[in-house]
Amino acid sequence: MNSLVNSRGGIKSLGPFRATLSHHRQLFLKFQQEAQFSLFNNEEKKPKINSSHISSNTNFIELYHNLVKTNKIERDPFQYKLVLILQSFENNLNSYYNNVEKNLAKKETPKKKFFSSFFGMKNIIQEKDKEGNNQVIDEEENVEEFADERELENFENSDNFFIYEGNRNNAEVENRLKYSSIQNEEYYLSNNNMLIEEENIKYIRGLYVYGSVGRGKTYFLNLLFDRIKLGKLKMHYHNFMQEIHKCFHEEKLNNSEDAIKSLSIKMSKKYKLIFIDEFQVVHISDAMVIKSLFNHLFYRGTVLLCSSNRNPIHLYHNGLNRERFIPFIKLLFKFNYIFEINKYHDFRLRNNDTDNQIYNIPTKKFEDIKNICTDMYCKMNNKDMNHVREIEKFNEKLSVSDFKKCIVPYSLNNYAIFSFQELCGQNISIEEFNAISKKNHTLFIYNIEKMNEESKGNEMRRYILLIDILYEKNTKVFFFSNIPIFQIFQITSIISYFQTLIERMKKKYDSFNSLKKSLNEYLKSESFNKEIFINIVLHFGMDKEIGKKIFDAINFNINKEYIPIEYLRHILAFHITNYEVDVKKHLKYVEDKNVKLEPIPYMLFDENEIDTSQENSFASMRTLSRMKHMSTVAYLEKHKKIYEHNK
């Protein structure tokens, strides 16, 4: 399997030292890990041996504080809670995974007796041999074929760091070696690591982190992943499943009796940690494969780390034969701590500094976009049109694999132009999208159409997948459409509420200034709270509950009791900019010669109102958030740093 990261900790080479006294064990492990890690990075470093126990370090927390201090990120109480959790996860993996390997090594499956093998008796846990000693034959469980939807209510989210051998009744240990016990940084100063029963660690519990779009899940998990000193794999879910299906097929061609088990054995030997970003399950083929794969991986000690917008209970919701998938959710709960990073704000929408040339209305013809592309290329590379004519290609056949190619209508070095139909209107798969994103760092997509579950559902699925891949690669994308960005997908209820509110404001008042003047009797120091805002909304004949939802959407990024009325002006400007076709015309309503308009984002949707069975509707909100972020100066600067500085 091709991996983005493939570093080995080489823990198995410590065999000669395992009889050493326990207080030296961690020092040897740290020495060995650092030596191997620097070797794989082609660096020669003498590892520093620190006498303090690895499991009490707070380096990841310190990294977070430095990022806040240097204004790389904003302080966020919910992200801070995640950082506290990740610090412990890092410590546990780097400090104690050798104990998992030792216990697994003790239980290597001996040759099965003829009859047990013949009758397929896989779930034999322990037997007594002739001498009366326990003999572990195979500790893997046979995953249930079916499970009732009602069982989901009883799944326990265990937050213990470890799964231990045998039964343990030490209440103090149970209470303190839990993620829920980590309330602040003082936890790491209290020597809780002294309570850990190292020799009895059977498995290290993984982490499943889920939450709203734009909460920083991927950002922080990436930071953590880079610090883990074990064999590891990181992939986006789409690419991960593509590789799994490919390798599964290869195993079957090799006449493997159990292709998934054979694949999982190879993976577990190579990867002690697997990080899957944007975990989701849509297709039944994925659902069945992933259930069997992770059953084998978990029981072979592989630890899962993943980010998702979905509570695991809602994975593959209303999917075909979901009762066959629910046992996998049960496995997730058994081997992972499920952590929700709560709402605060979508950092992708928080960034108001945007490039207005990224999303363009109306769309343009191919020749016009080609002129924009060639002009941009010449300026960036100090070339002229003669050079362009020499290297530009029409209908280039881009190699996807040994047996597959895709057509690129126009390419100019690492720039490419596609119509929406050419990318999403045909039967194009993730392989083609990956090949396109690998070859090109800048794309122009024109004639983008309106799409939803009922109309152009296939195009919508492909477009969502495409944006996921381009966003992951930090590709620069210029969008051209006759449809405002807020209307590309099915309009959410919150966006619809804002549009209704503005339309009714316009009917009663000729400008925002007139509205503001008439509201003086409602406002408190030119500000409004939720109660005041509800009265304002009632004034426009809208429902009280709708007023609450609009207020929460406005307040999503600032979280204040009282909001200045001027803040509402900028919120409305944001809506108009992204909803209307003739933006200049509609912005006149909120303009004031003494006020500089700076559109401020509001919360685009309430996840509780989206039916989780409508997977694409849910995913489209993530896509919308990402498209907005792709137009920010921060995203474009990162693109420049990655691609244009490395020409």
C-alpha positions as CSV (number, residue, x, y, z in Angstrom):
1,M,0.0,0.0,0.0
2,N,1.2,3.4,-0.9
3,S,1.3,5.6,2.2
4,L,1.8,9.3,2.9
5,V,3.9,8.5,5.9
6,N,5.9,5.3,6.6
7,S,8.2,5.6,9.6
8,R,9.0,2.7,11.8
9,G,9.8,2.7,15.4
10,G,11.6,-0.6,15.2
11,I,10.5,-1.6,18.7
12,K,11.0,-5.3,18.0
13,S,14.8,-4.8,18.0
14,L,14.8,-4.2,21.7
15,G,14.6,-7.9,22.5
16,P,18.0,-8.2,24.2
17,F,17.1,-5.5,26.7
18,R,13.6,-6.6,27.8
19,A,14.9,-8.3,30.9
20,T,16.3,-5.0,32.1
21,L,14.8,-3.4,35.3
22,S,11.5,-1.7,34.6
23,H,12.7,1.8,35.6
24,H,15.2,1.6,32.6
25,R,12.7,0.3,30.1
26,Q,11.4,3.7,28.9
27,L,14.9,5.1,28.5
28,F,15.9,2.3,26.2
29,L,12.6,2.7,24.3
30,K,13.1,6.4,23.9
31,F,16.7,5.9,22.8
32,Q,15.8,3.3,20.2
33,Q,12.8,5.3,18.8
34,E,14.8,8.5,18.4
35,A,17.6,6.7,16.8
36,Q,15.4,5.0,14.2
37,F,13.4,8.2,13.6
38,S,16.4,10.3,12.8
39,L,17.8,7.5,10.6
40,F,14.7,7.5,8.4
41,N,15.0,11.2,8.1
42,N,18.6,10.9,7.0
43,E,19.8,12.7,10.0
44,E,22.5,11.7,12.4
45,K,21.5,12.8,15.9
46,K,22.5,11.6,19.2
47,P,19.3,11.0,21.1
48,K,19.0,12.9,24.3
49,I,18.0,10.6,27.2
50,N,15.7,12.4,29.6
51,S,15.3,10.8,33.0
52,S,11.7,12.1,33.3
53,H,9.0,9.6,32.4
54,I,7.8,10.1,28.8
55,S,4.2,9.6,29.7
56,S,4.0,12.8,31.7
57,N,5.4,15.1,29.0
58,T,3.3,18.2,28.0
59,N,5.1,19.1,24.8
60,F,2.0,19.0,22.6
61,I,0.2,21.3,25.0
62,E,3.1,23.7,24.9
63,L,3.0,23.6,21.1
64,Y,-0.7,24.6,21.3
65,H,0.1,27.6,23.6
66,N,2.9,28.7,21.2
67,L,0.6,28.6,18.2
68,V,-1.9,30.8,20.1
69,K,0.8,33.1,21.3
70,T,2.2,33.6,17.8
71,N,-1.3,34.2,16.4
72,K,-1.2,31.1,14.2
73,I,-4.5,30.0,15.7
74,E,-7.1,31.6,18.0
75,R,-7.7,30.4,21.6
76,D,-10.7,28.0,21.6
77,P,-11.8,26.3,24.8
78,F,-13.1,23.2,22.9
79,Q,-9.9,22.9,20.9
80,Y,-7.9,23.2,24.1
81,K,-9.8,20.3,25.5
82,L,-9.0,18.2,22.4
83,V,-5.3,19.2,22.8
84,L,-5.4,17.9,26.4
85,I,-6.8,14.6,25.2
86,L,-4.3,14.3,22.3
87,Q,-1.4,14.9,24.7
88,S,-2.3,11.8,26.7
89,F,-2.9,9.8,23.5
90,E,0.6,10.8,22.3
91,N,2.2,9.8,25.6
92,N,0.4,6.5,25.7
93,L,1.4,5.5,22.2
94,N,5.1,6.6,22.4
95,S,5.5,5.2,25.9
96,Y,3.5,2.0,26.1
97,Y,3.0,0.5,22.7
98,N,6.0,-1.8,23.3
99,N,3.9,-3.5,26.0
100,V,1.1,-4.2,23.5
101,E,3.7,-5.8,21.2
102,K,5.1,-7.9,24.0
103,N,1.7,-9.2,25.0
104,L,0.8,-10.0,21.4
105,A,4.1,-11.8,20.9
106,K,3.3,-14.0,23.8
107,K,0.1,-15.1,22.1
108,E,1.2,-15.9,18.6
109,T,-1.2,-18.4,17.4
110,P,0.2,-22.0,17.4
111,K,-0.6,-24.4,14.7
112,K,-4.2,-25.4,14.8
113,K,-5.2,-29.0,15.3
114,F,-6.7,-30.6,12.3
115,F,-10.3,-30.7,13.4
116,S,-10.4,-27.2,14.7
117,S,-9.0,-25.9,11.5
118,F,-11.2,-28.2,9.4
119,F,-14.4,-27.0,11.1
120,G,-13.3,-23.3,11.0
121,M,-13.2,-22.8,14.8
122,K,-11.7,-19.3,14.9
123,N,-13.1,-17.9,18.0
124,I,-11.3,-20.2,20.5
125,I,-10.0,-17.9,23.3
126,Q,-8.2,-20.2,25.8
127,E,-7.7,-23.9,26.3
128,K,-5.8,-26.0,28.7
129,D,-2.8,-27.9,27.3
130,K,-1.7,-31.2,28.7
131,E,0.2,-29.6,31.5
132,G,-2.8,-27.5,32.5
133,N,-1.3,-24.2,31.3
134,N,-3.4,-21.6,29.4
135,Q,-2.9,-21.8,25.7
136,V,-4.2,-18.9,23.6
137,I,-5.1,-20.1,20.2
138,D,-6.8,-17.1,18.6
139,E,-8.1,-14.0,20.4
140,E,-9.9,-12.5,17.5
141,E,-13.6,-12.4,17.9
142,N,-16.1,-13.3,15.1
143,V,-17.9,-10.1,14.5
144,E,-21.6,-10.4,14.6
145,E,-23.2,-10.6,11.2
146,F,-26.2,-8.6,12.2
147,A,-27.2,-6.1,15.0
148,D,-30.4,-4.3,15.7
149,E,-30.6,-0.5,15.4
150,R,-31.8,-0.3,19.0
151,E,-28.5,-1.7,20.3
152,L,-26.8,1.6,19.4
153,E,-28.4,3.2,22.5
154,N,-26.5,0.8,24.7
155,F,-23.0,1.2,23.3
156,E,-20.7,2.4,26.0
157,N,-18.1,5.1,25.2
158,S,-15.3,3.9,27.4
159,D,-12.6,6.5,28.0
160,N,-10.0,4.3,29.6
161,F,-6.6,4.8,28.1
162,F,-6.0,1.1,27.9
163,I,-7.6,-2.3,27.6
164,Y,-5.9,-4.5,30.1
165,E,-5.4,-8.2,30.4
166,G,-7.9,-9.9,32.7
167,N,-10.2,-8.2,35.2
168,R,-9.1,-5.2,37.2
169,N,-10.9,-3.8,40.3
170,N,-8.6,-0.9,41.3
171,A,-11.1,2.0,41.5
172,E,-8.4,4.6,41.8
173,V,-6.6,3.4,38.7
174,E,-10.0,3.2,36.8
175,N,-10.9,6.8,37.7
176,R,-7.5,8.5,37.0
177,L,-6.4,6.7,33.8
178,K,-9.3,8.1,31.8
179,Y,-9.6,10.9,29.3
180,S,-12.5,12.3,31.3
181,S,-10.1,12.8,34.2
182,I,-8.0,15.2,32.2
183,Q,-9.5,18.6,33.1
184,N,-6.4,20.8,32.8
185,E,-2.6,20.6,32.5
186,E,-2.2,19.8,36.2
187,Y,-3.2,16.3,35.4
188,Y,0.2,15.8,33.8
189,L,2.0,16.9,36.9
190,S,0.3,14.4,39.3
191,N,2.3,11.3,38.4
192,N,-0.7,9.4,37.2
193,N,1.7,7.4,35.0
194,M,2.8,5.6,38.2
195,L,-0.6,3.9,38.3
196,I,-0.2,2.3,34.8
197,E,0.1,-1.5,34.9
198,E,2.5,-1.7,32.0
199,E,2.9,-5.4,31.9
200,N,-0.9,-5.9,31.6
201,I,-1.5,-3.5,28.8
202,K,-3.4,-5.5,26.1
203,Y,-4.4,-2.7,23.7
204,I,-4.1,1.1,23.6
205,R,-7.5,2.6,22.9
206,G,-7.7,4.7,19.7
207,L,-9.4,8.1,19.2
208,Y,-12.4,8.9,17.0
209,V,-12.7,12.7,16.9
210,Y,-15.9,14.2,15.4
211,G,-17.6,17.6,15.2
212,S,-18.8,20.4,13.0
213,V,-17.1,21.4,9.8
214,G,-14.1,23.8,10.2
215,R,-13.4,23.0,13.9
216,G,-9.7,22.1,13.4
217,K,-10.0,18.4,13.7
218,T,-7.7,17.6,10.8
219,Y,-5.3,20.4,11.8
220,F,-4.7,19.1,15.3
221,L,-4.6,15.4,14.4
222,N,-2.0,16.1,11.8
223,L,0.1,17.9,14.4
224,L,-0.2,14.9,16.6
225,F,0.4,12.4,13.9
226,D,3.8,13.9,13.0
227,R,4.9,13.4,16.7
228,I,4.2,9.6,16.9
229,K,7.3,7.5,16.8
230,L,5.8,4.3,15.5
231,G,5.1,2.7,12.1
232,K,2.1,4.8,10.9
233,L,-0.2,5.5,8.0
234,K,-2.1,8.7,7.2
235,M,-4.8,8.9,4.5
236,H,-8.0,10.7,3.6
237,Y,-10.9,8.2,3.8
238,H,-11.6,8.2,0.0
239,N,-7.9,7.4,-0.8
240,F,-7.8,4.8,2.1
241,M,-10.8,2.9,0.8
242,Q,-9.5,3.1,-2.8
243,E,-6.2,1.5,-1.7
244,I,-8.0,-1.1,0.5
245,H,-10.2,-2.3,-2.4
246,K,-7.1,-2.4,-4.7
247,C,-5.0,-4.5,-2.2
248,F,-8.0,-6.7,-1.4
249,H,-8.4,-7.5,-5.1
250,E,-4.6,-8.3,-5.4
251,E,-4.9,-10.6,-2.4
252,K,-7.8,-12.4,-4.0
253,L,-5.8,-12.8,-7.2
254,N,-3.0,-14.4,-5.1
255,N,-5.5,-17.1,-4.1
256,S,-5.6,-16.0,-0.5
257,E,-8.1,-18.0,1.5
258,D,-9.2,-14.9,3.5
259,A,-8.0,-11.9,1.5
260,I,-9.1,-9.3,4.1
261,K,-7.4,-11.2,6.9
262,S,-4.2,-11.6,4.9
263,L,-4.3,-7.9,4.1
264,S,-4.8,-6.9,7.7
265,I,-1.9,-9.0,8.9
266,K,0.4,-7.2,6.4
267,M,-1.0,-3.9,7.5
268,S,-0.7,-4.6,11.2
269,K,2.9,-5.5,10.9
270,K,3.7,-2.3,9.0
271,Y,1.4,0.2,10.7
272,K,0.9,0.5,14.5
273,L,-1.2,3.7,14.0
274,I,-3.6,4.4,11.2
275,F,-5.0,8.0,10.8
276,I,-8.0,8.3,8.6
277,D,-9.2,11.8,7.9
278,E,-12.8,12.6,7.1
279,F,-14.1,9.2,8.1
280,Q,-17.4,8.4,6.5
281,V,-19.2,5.4,5.1
282,V,-21.5,5.8,2.1
283,H,-21.2,2.7,-0.1
284,I,-22.2,-0.8,0.9
285,S,-19.0,-2.2,-0.6
286,D,-17.0,0.0,1.8
287,A,-19.2,-0.9,4.7
288,M,-18.7,-4.6,4.5
289,V,-14.9,-4.5,3.8
290,I,-14.2,-2.0,6.6
291,K,-16.1,-4.1,9.2
292,S,-14.0,-7.2,8.5
293,L,-10.7,-5.3,8.1
294,F,-10.8,-3.4,11.4
295,N,-11.9,-6.5,13.3
296,H,-8.6,-8.0,12.3
297,L,-6.6,-4.8,12.8
298,F,-7.9,-4.0,16.2
299,Y,-7.2,-7.5,17.6
300,R,-3.7,-7.3,16.2
301,G,-2.9,-4.1,18.1
302,T,-3.3,-1.5,15.4
303,V,-4.5,1.8,16.8
304,L,-7.0,3.9,15.0
305,L,-7.0,7.7,14.9
306,C,-9.7,9.4,12.8
307,S,-11.5,12.6,12.2
308,S,-15.1,12.8,11.1
309,N,-18.1,15.1,10.9
310,R,-20.2,12.2,12.0
311,N,-21.0,10.7,15.4
312,P,-20.1,7.0,14.8
313,I,-23.7,6.1,15.7
314,H,-24.8,7.9,12.5
315,L,-22.2,6.3,10.2
316,Y,-23.9,4.6,7.1
317,H,-27.2,5.9,8.4
318,N,-30.1,4.3,6.5
319,G,-27.6,2.5,4.3
320,L,-28.5,-0.7,2.5
321,N,-28.3,-3.7,4.9
322,R,-27.2,-1.4,7.7
323,E,-27.9,-4.1,10.3
324,R,-24.8,-5.8,8.9
325,F,-22.7,-2.7,9.5
326,I,-23.8,-1.9,13.1
327,P,-21.4,-4.6,14.6
328,F,-18.5,-2.4,13.2
329,I,-19.8,0.6,15.2
330,K,-19.8,-1.7,18.2
331,L,-16.1,-2.4,17.5
332,L,-15.4,1.3,17.2
333,F,-16.8,1.9,20.6
334,K,-14.9,-1.0,22.1
335,F,-11.4,0.0,20.8
336,N,-11.7,3.8,20.6
337,Y,-12.7,6.7,22.8
338,I,-15.3,8.8,20.9
339,F,-14.6,12.5,21.5
340,E,-16.8,15.3,20.2
341,I,-15.2,18.7,19.7
342,N,-18.1,21.0,20.4
343,K,-19.2,24.0,18.5
344,Y,-17.4,27.3,18.8
345,H,-16.9,28.6,15.3
346,D,-15.9,27.4,11.9
347,F,-12.4,28.7,11.5
348,R,-12.7,28.5,7.7
349,L,-15.5,31.0,7.8
350,R,-13.9,33.2,10.5
351,N,-11.3,34.4,8.0
352,N,-12.8,37.5,6.4
353,D,-9.8,38.4,4.3
354,T,-10.8,36.9,0.9
355,D,-9.8,37.1,-2.7
356,N,-12.9,38.1,-4.7
357,Q,-11.5,36.7,-7.9
358,I,-11.7,33.1,-6.8
359,Y,-15.5,32.6,-7.2
360,N,-16.8,34.4,-10.2
361,I,-20.3,35.3,-11.4
362,P,-21.3,35.1,-14.2
363,T,-19.5,32.2,-15.8
364,K,-17.2,32.7,-18.7
365,K,-16.6,31.0,-22.0
366,F,-13.6,28.6,-22.5
367,E,-11.6,31.1,-24.6
368,D,-12.0,33.8,-22.0
369,I,-10.9,31.5,-19.2
370,K,-8.0,30.3,-21.3
371,N,-6.8,33.9,-21.7
372,I,-7.0,34.4,-17.9
373,C,-5.0,31.1,-17.4
374,T,-2.3,32.0,-19.9
375,D,-1.9,35.5,-18.6
376,M,-1.6,34.2,-15.1
377,Y,1.0,31.6,-16.1
378,C,3.1,34.1,-18.0
379,K,3.2,36.6,-15.1
380,M,4.0,33.9,-12.6
381,N,6.8,32.3,-14.7
382,N,8.0,35.4,-16.6
383,K,7.1,33.8,-20.0
384,D,5.5,35.1,-23.2
385,M,2.8,33.7,-25.5
386,N,5.3,32.1,-27.8
387,H,6.4,29.9,-25.0
388,V,2.7,29.2,-24.1
389,R,2.0,28.0,-27.6
390,E,4.9,25.6,-27.5
391,I,3.9,23.9,-24.3
392,E,0.1,24.1,-24.1
393,K,-1.9,21.0,-24.7
394,F,-5.5,20.4,-25.8
395,N,-7.2,17.1,-24.8
396,E,-4.1,15.8,-23.2
397,K,-4.4,12.1,-22.1
398,L,-3.3,12.0,-18.5
399,S,-2.1,8.6,-17.2
400,V,-4.2,7.5,-14.2
401,S,-2.9,3.9,-14.1
402,D,-1.4,1.3,-16.4
403,F,-4.9,0.7,-17.8
404,K,-6.6,4.0,-17.5
405,K,-6.2,7.5,-18.8
406,C,-8.3,10.7,-18.5
407,I,-8.7,13.6,-20.8
408,V,-7.6,17.1,-19.7
409,P,-9.3,19.5,-22.1
410,Y,-6.6,22.2,-21.7
411,S,-3.4,22.1,-19.8
412,L,-0.5,24.5,-19.5
413,N,2.3,23.0,-17.4
414,N,0.6,22.7,-13.9
415,Y,-2.5,24.7,-14.9
416,A,-5.7,23.0,-16.2
417,I,-9.1,24.1,-17.4
418,F,-12.3,21.9,-17.1
419,S,-16.0,22.5,-17.5
420,F,-18.2,21.3,-14.7
421,Q,-19.7,18.6,-17.0
422,E,-16.2,17.4,-18.0
423,L,-15.3,16.8,-14.4
424,C,-18.6,15.8,-12.8
425,G,-21.0,15.0,-15.5
426,Q,-19.1,11.8,-16.6
427,N,-18.3,8.6,-14.8
428,I,-15.1,9.9,-13.3
429,S,-13.7,8.2,-10.2
430,I,-11.4,9.2,-7.3
431,E,-8.4,7.8,-9.3
432,E,-8.9,10.4,-12.0
433,F,-9.4,13.2,-9.5
434,N,-6.2,12.2,-7.7
435,A,-4.3,12.1,-10.9
436,I,-5.6,15.6,-11.9
437,S,-4.7,17.1,-8.5
438,K,-1.3,15.5,-8.5
439,K,-0.4,16.9,-11.9
440,N,-2.0,20.4,-11.5
441,H,-1.6,22.9,-8.7
442,T,-4.1,25.4,-10.3
443,L,-7.5,24.6,-11.8
444,F,-10.2,26.6,-13.5
445,I,-13.7,25.1,-13.4
446,Y,-16.4,26.8,-15.3
447,N,-20.2,26.4,-15.9
448,I,-20.7,25.1,-12.4
449,E,-24.3,24.0,-12.1
450,K,-26.9,23.9,-9.3
451,M,-27.1,20.5,-7.8
452,N,-28.9,18.6,-4.9
453,E,-30.0,15.1,-3.9
454,E,-33.0,15.1,-6.2
455,S,-31.4,16.9,-9.2
456,K,-27.9,16.0,-10.4
457,G,-27.2,13.7,-7.4
458,N,-24.4,11.9,-9.1
459,E,-22.8,15.2,-10.2
460,M,-23.1,16.5,-6.6
461,R,-21.3,13.4,-5.2
462,R,-18.5,13.8,-7.7
463,Y,-18.2,17.5,-7.0
464,I,-18.0,17.0,-3.2
465,L,-15.3,14.3,-3.7
466,L,-13.4,16.6,-6.1
467,I,-13.4,19.5,-3.7
468,D,-12.3,17.2,-0.8
469,I,-9.3,16.1,-2.8
470,L,-8.3,19.6,-4.1
471,Y,-8.7,21.1,-0.6
472,E,-6.5,18.3,0.8
473,K,-3.8,19.2,-1.7
474,N,-4.2,22.9,-1.2
475,T,-4.9,23.3,-4.9
476,K,-5.8,26.8,-6.1
477,V,-9.2,26.7,-7.8
478,F,-11.0,29.4,-9.8
479,F,-14.7,28.8,-9.9
480,F,-17.0,30.3,-12.6
481,S,-20.8,29.9,-12.4
482,N,-24.1,31.7,-13.0
483,I,-25.2,30.4,-9.6
484,P,-24.2,32.3,-6.4
485,I,-22.2,30.1,-4.1
486,F,-24.9,29.9,-1.5
487,Q,-27.3,28.5,-4.1
488,I,-25.1,25.8,-5.7
489,F,-26.4,23.2,-3.3
490,Q,-29.8,22.9,-1.7
491,I,-30.3,26.1,0.3
492,T,-30.2,25.4,4.0
493,S,-33.0,26.7,6.3
494,I,-30.7,29.2,8.0
495,I,-29.6,30.8,4.6
496,S,-33.3,30.8,3.6
497,Y,-34.2,32.6,6.9
498,F,-31.7,35.3,6.3
499,Q,-32.9,35.8,2.8
500,T,-36.5,36.2,4.0
501,L,-35.4,38.6,6.7
502,I,-33.6,40.8,4.2
503,E,-36.5,40.8,1.8
504,R,-38.9,41.9,4.5
505,M,-36.5,44.6,5.8
506,K,-36.3,46.0,2.2
507,K,-40.1,46.2,2.0
508,K,-40.4,48.3,5.1
509,Y,-37.2,50.4,5.0
510,D,-35.3,51.8,2.1
511,S,-31.9,51.3,3.7
512,F,-30.2,49.6,6.7
513,N,-29.6,53.1,8.2
514,S,-33.4,53.7,8.2
515,L,-33.9,50.3,9.8
516,K,-31.3,51.0,12.4
517,K,-32.9,54.4,13.3
518,S,-36.4,52.8,13.7
519,L,-34.9,50.1,16.0
520,N,-33.6,52.6,18.6
521,E,-36.5,51.9,20.9
522,Y,-35.7,48.2,20.9
523,L,-31.9,48.4,21.3
524,K,-29.8,48.7,24.5
525,S,-26.7,50.9,23.9
526,E,-27.1,50.3,20.1
527,S,-26.9,46.5,20.8
528,F,-29.3,43.6,20.9
529,N,-29.5,40.3,22.8
530,K,-31.5,37.3,21.9
531,E,-34.7,38.5,23.4
532,I,-34.5,41.9,21.7
533,F,-33.6,40.3,18.4
534,I,-36.6,38.0,18.6
535,N,-38.8,41.0,19.0
536,I,-37.2,42.6,15.9
537,V,-37.9,39.4,13.9
538,L,-41.5,39.3,15.1
539,H,-41.8,42.9,13.9
540,F,-41.2,41.5,10.4
541,G,-43.8,38.8,10.8
542,M,-41.4,35.9,11.3
543,D,-41.6,33.1,13.8
544,K,-40.1,33.3,17.3
545,E,-38.2,30.0,16.8
546,I,-36.8,31.3,13.5
547,G,-35.6,34.4,15.4
548,K,-33.7,32.3,17.9
549,K,-32.0,30.4,15.1
550,I,-31.0,33.5,13.2
551,F,-29.6,35.0,16.4
552,D,-27.6,31.9,17.1
553,A,-26.2,31.9,13.6
554,I,-25.2,35.6,13.9
555,N,-23.6,34.9,17.4
556,F,-21.9,31.7,16.3
557,N,-18.5,33.3,15.8
558,I,-18.4,35.8,18.7
559,N,-20.5,34.2,21.4
560,K,-21.6,37.4,23.2
561,E,-24.7,38.2,25.1
562,Y,-25.2,41.6,23.4
563,I,-24.3,42.2,19.7
564,P,-23.8,45.7,18.2
565,I,-26.4,46.6,15.6
566,E,-23.5,47.5,13.3
567,Y,-22.4,43.9,13.4
568,L,-25.7,43.0,11.8
569,R,-24.9,45.3,8.9
570,H,-21.7,43.3,8.1
571,I,-23.5,40.0,8.6
572,L,-26.1,41.0,6.0
573,A,-23.3,42.1,3.6
574,F,-21.9,38.6,3.9
575,H,-25.2,37.0,3.0
576,I,-25.8,39.4,0.0
577,T,-22.2,38.8,-1.3
578,N,-22.7,35.1,-1.4
579,Y,-26.4,34.8,-2.2
580,E,-27.2,37.4,-4.9
581,V,-26.2,37.4,-8.5
582,D,-26.1,41.2,-8.8
583,V,-24.1,41.8,-5.7
584,K,-23.3,45.5,-6.2
585,K,-27.0,46.3,-6.7
586,H,-28.1,44.6,-3.5
587,L,-25.2,45.8,-1.3
588,K,-26.4,49.3,-1.7
589,Y,-29.1,48.5,0.9
590,V,-26.4,48.1,3.6
591,E,-23.9,50.7,2.4
592,D,-23.0,53.8,4.3
593,K,-20.4,56.3,3.2
594,N,-19.0,56.5,6.8
595,V,-18.8,52.7,7.2
596,K,-16.3,50.3,5.6
597,L,-18.3,47.2,4.7
598,E,-16.5,44.0,5.9
599,P,-18.7,41.0,5.3
600,I,-18.8,38.8,8.5
601,P,-19.8,35.1,8.2
602,Y,-22.7,33.6,10.0
603,M,-23.3,29.9,10.8
604,L,-24.5,28.4,7.5
605,F,-26.4,25.5,8.8
606,D,-27.6,23.7,11.9
607,E,-26.4,20.0,11.8
608,N,-29.4,19.0,13.9
609,E,-31.7,20.0,11.1
610,I,-30.0,17.9,8.4
611,D,-31.2,14.4,8.0
612,T,-28.1,12.3,8.5
613,S,-29.5,9.8,5.9
614,Q,-29.0,12.5,3.3
615,E,-25.2,12.0,3.3
616,N,-24.6,14.3,0.3
617,S,-26.6,17.1,1.8
618,F,-24.6,16.9,4.9
619,A,-21.3,16.7,3.0
620,S,-22.3,19.6,0.8
621,M,-22.1,21.9,3.8
622,R,-18.5,20.9,4.4
623,T,-17.9,21.5,0.7
624,L,-19.4,25.0,0.9
625,S,-17.3,25.8,3.9
626,R,-14.2,24.6,2.1
627,M,-14.9,26.5,-1.0
628,K,-15.2,29.7,1.1
629,H,-11.9,28.9,2.8
630,M,-10.3,28.3,-0.6
631,S,-10.9,32.0,-1.4
632,T,-9.1,33.3,1.7
633,V,-5.8,34.9,1.7
634,A,-4.5,32.4,4.3
635,Y,-5.3,29.4,2.0
636,L,-3.9,31.1,-1.1
637,E,-0.7,32.1,0.8
638,K,-0.3,28.5,1.9
639,H,-0.7,27.4,-1.8
640,K,1.9,29.9,-2.8
641,K,4.4,28.6,-0.2
642,I,3.8,24.9,-1.2
643,Y,3.9,25.3,-5.0
644,E,5.1,28.6,-6.3
645,H,8.1,28.8,-4.1
646,N,9.2,25.3,-5.1
647,K,9.2,25.9,-8.9
